[in-house]
Amino acid sequence: MADLLIANIIVVVAALLQACTGFGFSVLATPFLLLVYPVGEAIQINIVLSILISLVMLPKVMGDIDRPLVKRLVLGSSLGAPFGIVIYLFANPDYLKVAIGLTVLTFTGLILCKYRLARTPARDSVAGGLSGALTSGLGMPGPPLLLYFAGAGIPPTVLRATTLAYFLFIYSISLGLQIATSPASTGTMLTALSLTPATAIGIVAGQVLFSRISHGLFMGIAYGLLLLTGTYLVVATLLGG
């Protein structure tokens, strides 16, 4: 019961971040859910809930989507996703935890250090490829895109809509690959469904806050949480091993 309560709190906060920024649900939810559930279950719960978020939010922002960018991200991720599923199937669960922690720390650190990379069509596809591999392998498409789009000058409304459209595609493909190669348990699906009310609460709160809260302040809090969680995952897993 305590685990489910903690999971609901995690999902509310992560969904709120996603609704405010277009990013953040998987980046925040996956590391924290790993503190409650086994690796494979946490990743699949995150993917199912992320699909639901995209389905709910996307119809409201269709007009803001950068369609050429989505196409390039989809092309790259279609090539990257099969590589990620190999990691998901064969990597040791402890290695996956460390990989998720290090991924969060690396990309968050680079963003905070204001690393910049000029956008090109080819780099859009490469970013999509890395994102696709991380989605099917770790359930986290956001870190490469967060880094790549940092300082890119894309309006927040366009960025949010574009990433939602892309996430719906890559999460669906990744979940299909995972189920085809390692079917999800009934318990995992039921847990994901039990967390949908908390997800809905987070989405509604995030949409209300989207135009009322400082984007910089919100992302500063999010980055702090990511650094803390990534560090904990790596240290706790290594010490536990």
Protein Blocks (a to p, Z undefined) as FASTA:
>chain_A
ZZmmmmmmmmmmmmmmmmmnopajlmmmmmmmmmmmcfklmmmmmmmmmmmmmmmmmmmm
mmmpcfklmmmmmmmmmmmmmmmmmmmmmpcfklmmmmmmmmmmmmmmmmmnopacdddf
klmmmmmmmmmmmmmmnopaklmmmmmmgonlpafklmmmmmmmmmmmmmmmmmmmmmmm
occdfklmmmmmmmmmmmmmmmmmmmmmmmmccfklmmmmmmmmmmmmmmmmmmmmmmmZ
Z
